[in-house]
Amino acid sequence: MGIEVRLAVVLAERGVSGRELAEHVGITEANLSLLRKGRVKGVRFETLARICEYLECQPGDLLVYREG
């Protein structure tokens, strides 16, 4: 069980590159890649808010809880 990160899906749906998003959010492409792959232990609310702002989405569009 855990949290599934759907950032890659939302980026593809919006036609946005990781580089564009990383520049807007103010993080490195490497850190964005780790987040996209779900290989981080946490994310700052400020970072999440900037991602949502740029992608015009809600946090629930990016993060999904999965059981099992």
N, C-alpha and C positions, 0 to 999 in steps of 0.2 A: 504494500500500500504506500501511497505517497502522492506527491504533487507532480503532475506532468506539466512541463513547460511547452506551450504551443506557439512560442515566439516565431519559430521558423515558418509555421503554417500561416500566421498572420502577416508576416513579411511577404511571403509569396502571394497571398491574396491581394495585398495592397501594391505589389510590384515595387517594393522598397528594398534597396540594397542594405546589407549590414553596415557598409561604410557610411552611407547617408545617416542611418539611425545613430551609429556610434558618434558621429560628429555632432549631431543635434543634442544627444544626451550628455555628451562630454565624458565618454568612457572610451577605452581603447577597443579596437576591433577584436583583439584577443579576448578581452573580458566579455564583450558582447557574444563572441562565439561560445565561450564557456556557459554563459547564461542560456543561449539558444539551445545548447545540448543538454541543459538541465544539470550541469556539473558544478553548480555553486550551492553553498549551504544557506545562503540568504541573499536578499536584495534590499537595498534601501528604498524606503517609500518615495523619496525624492527621485531616485532613478526610475522606479516603476511609473511614477506620475509623468515624467518627461517622455518615457516610451509611449504611454497611453495618449499623451497630448499629440505626439508626432503621428502616431498611427490611427488617431481618432477612434480609440477603443476603450474598453473597460478592463480593469485588472482580471476580471473573470474570463475575458476572452483569451488571456495569455496564460493563466494558471488554472489547472483543473485538478481536483482531488480524485484519485482512483483508489478503490479498495482492492485488497487481495494482492 
